[in-house]
Every structure is written in structure tokens, then in C-alpha cells.
Amino acid sequence: MLFEKYKIKQFIVKNRIVMAPMCMYQSDNCGFVKEFHKAHYYSRSLGGIGIVIVEATSVSENGRISDRDLGIWREEHVHGLSQLASNIKEAGAIPFIQLNHAGRKSFSKKVIAPSSISNYRDDKVLEKMTTKIIDEVIDDFVKAAIRADKAGFDGIEIHAAHGYLISQFMSPISNKRKDEYSNKHLFLKRIVESIQRVWPKKKLMSIRVSATEYHPDGFTIKDVIDILNKIDLKNVDYINVSSGGNIPPKKIKLKTGYQLEFSKKIKSALNVHVIGGGLISNYNSANRALKRNKCDSIFFGRLLLRDPMYFLRIKKGLDWPQAYKRGK
């Protein structure tokens, strides 16, 4: 099943393998694509991957996780990003890019957040977002989506996971607002709706969520499903299911596929293609998850850092790049 192709909108995805967005921290302090990124994404795409999601790319300069994040807040970023999208396509995968704002998890000393509540770092000055700032950030996401389209990406992923800004609005731990944005779904809803007005309907859209915060005061899988049910998902093609990240968890047991029960619940609740995973490091574990209907595709992270050609090696019938066929 993992190597089964499927059609979604105008696209034929050649298998159910997804390269997870993983921060590489290899840019410069202006967010530009470097030679590393070109080699990194091209080589993984050559490895037979169906969808490759480019790492969290900041929609605004003050929204970066680190000062080495990729950026998409300037028109000048489009040229380098277009090279990534083109390389990924040339290698046979569908290129996505993940759009993100780090909020209170930004490396900056002065950061914006839903409420003036720090996380596990206390060396920052937090600015509670006014509705004007919220509107500006939503506009940053919209402009980033337009640039992603210009760059030639076939898909965008809205990063609403891992305790970054959208996830902060979703969480009762970090969102103590008393205005309309006390509704935990509203910030994400308005970002999705605003992007849908500019993102081509023929192209693909994903939302990445954390399914739980692993904390008694945080949101649960039930809360996340409730939030997603309040959003118009008619032009959202994928929900990419991860977990954690807002604050250090009270308790978490890491094991192969530890997040798959979350993706299964979201798959059961929503009529959308669900990407699941979590420390899945081999074909058999991934195929088993698909056969048990826990998700529709599998994301791989660390495995592809270690071994970009893993899937070519284990699947002899896979269409190898011409230059590498002698290695079969």
C-alpha cells in the first residue's frame, strides 16, 4: 500500500510516502535558499518520495524560529525557493512548502503572542497581539502563499502545530484572551479562509496540527477535532498529524508510530486525506499503519535524513533515476 499511487485534484501522487518538513537551520540571517537546500531537497526527492514538504519557512522576519530559517516574507526570496520547487519536481516528487510564524517561540528577544505568557524561556519581551497585529500576520500568511505560488510549489502547508503561533492561539495554556480570539479556532480559520482566496484551487493545501499537548492544561485530540470541524476544509486536501511542542510535556512515551492513534481519530472524524507518522523507521511499520486504516499517507523524517535512498533500496520495482539504475 505504501507504494500505491493515488489521484488528488489534478495530481497523480506516485506513492503514499511524504517527507516531513524538518528545520535545517542552514540559511543566512536573511532567510535565503543556499546550495545546501538545493542538494538536500533534490537528493531526497530522487529517493522515490511522493510528496516533499520544504521545512518551516517564515512568513515574517520576526516570526522565525532561528536566525537561520528559510524565509518567504520578501519578494527576493521567491527566486531561490523556485529553484527548490523546480528541483523537487524534476526529481519526480510533488513540492510543498510549510508556512510558519513562530510567535512566542521566535529566537527574537521581542516577540508577539496571543497573550503575554512566556513559555519555557523567560529571556523575551512578549507583546500581546492587538487585532491590528493579528490582521497584519494573517496578511503575511496570504502574501507568503502568493509567493509560494509564484515560486512554483504545488502545495502549501499551514503550520498549526508544535507550539508555534497558530498552535499558541489554539491552546488554553497560551491563549488567555478575552476578545473574539479567545475562540481557539478563529485565528487558524481566518488564515485558512484568507489563503483560500488567493491560493489556486487546482493546487493543494495542507494543515499540520499537533493532536495533543501532552499536558493536563493543554488541548486534547478532541479539542483539535472540534477546532478543525469549525473550519471550512473544502479546499484543504491534507491534515498532517503531529503532536506536542507548546511547552515541555508532563509525560510522553516515544515508540514507533506513537502518533498514529491521533491520525486515526482525525481520519475517522474528517473527510480529508490524513498524513500520519511518528518515529516510523521502516517500510513494514508504515505499511502496517496504512493497512490498519490509521492514516492515508505516512510522513518520514529522521529516516530520510539518515538514508535518502532507503525506499529505492527496499522496493526493487520502483522507478529509479536513470543515473542510479546501476545501483539496483
C-alpha positions in Angstrom: 0.0 0.0 0.0 2.8 2.4 0.7 3.8 2.4 -2.9 0.3 2.8 -4.2 -0.3 5.9 -6.3 -3.5 8.0 -6.0 -5.2 11.0 -7.6 -5.9 14.2 -5.7 -7.3 17.2 -7.7 -5.2 17.3 -10.9 -2.2 15.5 -9.3 -1.2 11.9 -9.5 0.8 11.2 -6.4 3.1 8.3 -7.1 3.0 6.8 -3.6 2.0 7.5 0.0 5.4 8.5 1.2 5.8 12.1 2.5 9.0 13.7 3.5 8.2 15.6 6.7 9.1 19.3 7.0 12.2 19.4 9.1 14.0 22.6 10.0 17.6 22.5 8.7 18.8 25.9 10.1 21.1 26.3 7.1 20.0 29.6 5.7 21.6 33.0 6.4 20.2 35.7 8.6 18.1 37.0 5.7 16.3 33.7 5.0 17.7 32.9 1.6 18.0 29.5 -0.1 21.6 28.2 0.0 23.3 25.4 -2.0 22.7 23.1 0.9 18.9 23.4 0.5 19.1 22.6 -3.2 21.2 19.5 -2.6 19.2 18.4 0.4 15.8 18.5 -1.2 16.9 17.3 -4.6 18.6 14.2 -3.2 15.6 13.3 -1.1 13.2 13.8 -4.0 15.3 11.4 -6.1 14.8 8.8 -3.5 11.3 8.0 -4.7 9.3 10.2 -2.4 5.7 11.1 -3.4 5.4 14.5 -1.6 8.3 16.6 -0.3 7.5 19.3 2.2 10.1 22.1 2.5 10.9 23.0 6.1 9.1 25.6 8.1 9.5 28.8 6.2 8.8 32.1 8.0 6.1 34.4 6.7 7.6 37.4 8.6 11.0 38.4 9.6 10.2 38.5 13.3 8.4 35.1 13.1 11.5 33.0 12.6 12.3 30.0 14.9 16.0 30.8 14.5 18.1 33.3 12.5 18.9 30.5 10.1 15.4 29.7 9.0 14.3 29.9 5.4 12.1 33.0 4.7 9.2 33.9 2.4 8.5 37.3 3.7 10.2 39.1 0.8 9.8 39.0 -2.9 13.5 38.4 -3.2 13.1 35.0 -1.6 11.0 33.7 -4.5 13.9 33.1 -6.8 15.7 30.7 -4.5 12.5 29.0 -3.5 11.6 28.5 -7.1 14.8 26.5 -7.6 13.8 24.2 -4.8 10.3 23.7 -6.2 11.7 23.1 -9.7 14.3 20.6 -8.4 11.8 18.6 -6.4 9.5 18.4 -9.5 12.4 17.4 -11.8 13.2 14.6 -9.4 9.6 13.3 -9.6 8.1 14.4 -6.3 5.3 17.0 -5.6 6.7 20.1 -3.9 5.0 21.6 -0.8 6.3 24.4 1.4 5.3 24.8 5.0 4.4 28.4 6.0 5.1 29.3 9.6 5.2 32.1 12.2 6.9 31.1 15.5 5.1 33.6 17.7 6.5 33.3 21.3 8.9 30.6 20.2 10.8 33.0 17.9 14.5 33.5 18.6 14.0 37.3 18.8 14.2 39.0 22.2 10.9 40.8 21.5 8.2 38.5 20.2 4.4 38.6 19.6 2.0 36.1 21.1 -1.8 35.6 21.7 -1.3 36.6 25.4 1.6 37.9 27.5 2.6 34.5 28.7 6.1 33.2 28.2 6.9 29.5 27.5 9.9 27.7 28.9 12.2 30.6 28.0 12.0 33.7 30.2 14.5 35.9 28.4 12.0 37.5 26.0 9.8 40.6 26.0 6.3 39.4 24.9 3.9 41.7 23.1 0.3 40.6 23.3 -1.1 40.9 19.8 -3.7 43.6 19.1 -6.3 42.9 16.5 -4.3 45.1 14.1 -1.2 43.0 14.6 -3.3 39.8 14.1 -4.6 41.2 10.8 -1.1 42.0 9.7 0.1 38.5 10.5 -2.8 37.0 8.6 -1.8 39.2 5.7 1.7 37.9 6.0 0.4 34.4 5.5 -1.6 35.5 2.5 1.4 37.2 0.9 3.6 34.1 1.6 1.0 31.9 -0.1 1.1 34.2 -3.2 4.9 33.9 -3.3 4.8 30.2 -2.9 2.5 30.0 -5.9 4.9 32.3 -7.9 7.8 30.0 -6.8 6.0 27.0 -8.4 5.1 25.0 -5.4 2.1 22.7 -6.0 1.2 22.6 -2.3 1.4 24.7 0.8 1.2 23.6 4.4 -0.1 25.9 7.1 1.9 25.1 10.3 -0.6 25.0 13.1 1.5 22.6 15.2 4.4 22.3 17.7 3.6 25.4 19.8 4.2 28.0 17.1 1.9 31.0 16.7 -1.2 29.3 15.3 -0.9 26.5 17.8 -0.5 29.1 20.5 -3.9 30.5 19.6 -5.4 27.0 19.8 -4.0 26.3 23.2 -5.7 27.2 26.6 -2.1 27.3 28.0 -1.0 30.2 25.8 -4.3 31.9 24.8 -6.0 33.7 27.7 -7.6 36.4 25.5 -11.0 37.8 26.4 -11.9 39.1 22.9 -13.2 37.1 19.9 -9.8 35.4 19.5 -10.5 33.6 22.8 -12.2 31.2 20.4 -9.4 28.8 19.9 -10.2 28.1 16.2 -10.6 31.6 15.0 -7.0 32.6 14.1 -6.5 29.4 12.1 -9.9 29.7 10.5 -9.2 33.2 9.2 -5.7 32.3 8.0 -7.2 29.4 6.0 -10.0 31.4 4.6 -7.8 34.3 3.6 -5.3 32.0 1.9 -8.1 30.2 0.1 -9.0 33.4 -1.6 -5.5 33.7 -3.3 -4.2 30.1 -3.5 -5.2 28.4 -6.8 -8.0 26.0 -6.2 -6.3 23.5 -8.5 -3.3 23.3 -6.2 -3.0 21.5 -2.9 -3.3 22.7 0.7 -2.4 21.0 4.0 -2.7 21.9 7.6 -0.3 20.5 10.1 -1.6 20.1 13.6 -0.4 18.9 17.0 -3.1 16.5 18.1 -2.3 16.9 21.8 0.0 19.0 24.1 0.6 16.1 26.5 -0.3 18.4 29.3 -3.4 18.4 31.6 -4.0 22.1 30.9 -3.5 21.9 27.2 -5.7 20.8 24.3 -6.5 17.2 23.5 -7.3 15.3 20.3 -11.0 16.0 21.0 -10.3 19.8 21.1 -8.3 19.6 17.9 -11.0 17.8 16.0 -13.5 20.3 17.3 -11.3 23.2 16.0 -10.9 21.5 12.6 -14.7 21.0 12.4 -15.2 24.7 12.7 -13.0 25.4 9.7 -14.1 25.2 6.1 -12.0 22.3 4.8 -13.5 22.1 1.3 -10.2 23.2 -0.3 -8.0 21.7 2.3 -6.6 18.4 0.9 -4.5 17.1 3.8 -4.3 17.2 7.5 -0.8 16.3 8.7 -0.9 15.0 12.2 1.9 15.5 14.7 1.8 16.3 18.4 3.3 18.3 21.3 5.6 21.4 21.2 3.9 24.2 23.1 5.6 23.5 26.4 7.7 20.6 27.7 5.3 17.7 28.1 4.4 16.2 31.5 4.7 12.7 30.2 5.2 11.1 26.8 6.1 7.6 25.8 8.0 7.6 22.5 7.7 4.5 20.4 7.3 3.5 16.7 4.1 5.1 15.4 3.3 6.8 18.7 1.1 9.4 16.9 -0.9 7.1 14.7 -3.9 6.8 17.1 -4.3 10.5 16.8 -4.2 10.4 13.0 -6.7 7.6 13.0 -9.2 9.6 15.1 -8.8 12.7 12.8 -9.3 10.4 9.8 -12.4 9.0 11.3 -13.8 12.4 12.1 -13.0 14.3 8.9 -13.4 13.7 5.2 -9.8 14.6 4.3 -6.6 12.8 3.4 -4.6 12.3 6.6 -0.9 12.1 6.9 0.4 10.3 9.9 3.6 9.1 11.4 6.0 9.4 14.4 9.3 7.5 14.6 8.4 5.2 11.8 11.7 3.9 10.6 10.9 1.2 8.1 8.6 0.0 5.3 6.8 -2.7 7.3 5.7 -0.3 10.1 4.4 2.2 7.6 2.6 -0.4 5.5 1.0 -1.9 8.6 -0.3 1.6 9.6 -1.9 2.1 6.2 -3.5 -1.4 6.2 -5.0 -0.7 9.7 -6.5 2.5 8.3 -4.7 4.8 10.7 -3.9 7.3 8.0 -3.8 7.7 4.2 -0.1 8.6 3.8 3.0 8.3 6.1 5.5 11.1 6.8 9.1 10.2 7.3 11.7 12.5 8.9 14.8 11.1 10.6 14.8 8.0 8.3 15.3 10.3 5.2 18.0 12.3 7.0 19.9 9.1 7.5 19.2 7.4 4.2 17.7 9.4 1.3 17.7 6.3 -0.9 16.0 3.9 1.6 12.9 3.4 -0.5 14.8 2.8 -3.7 16.8 0.1 -1.9 13.8 -1.8 -0.5 11.5 -1.6 -3.5 13.2 -3.1 -6.5 10.3 -2.2 -8.8 10.4 1.5 -8.0 11.3 3.8 -10.9 14.9 4.6 -10.3 16.5 7.7 -11.6 18.4 6.8 -14.8 21.8 7.8 -13.4 21.4 5.5 -10.4 20.0 2.3 -12.1 23.4 0.6 -12.0 23.0 0.6 -8.2 19.8 -1.6 -8.2 
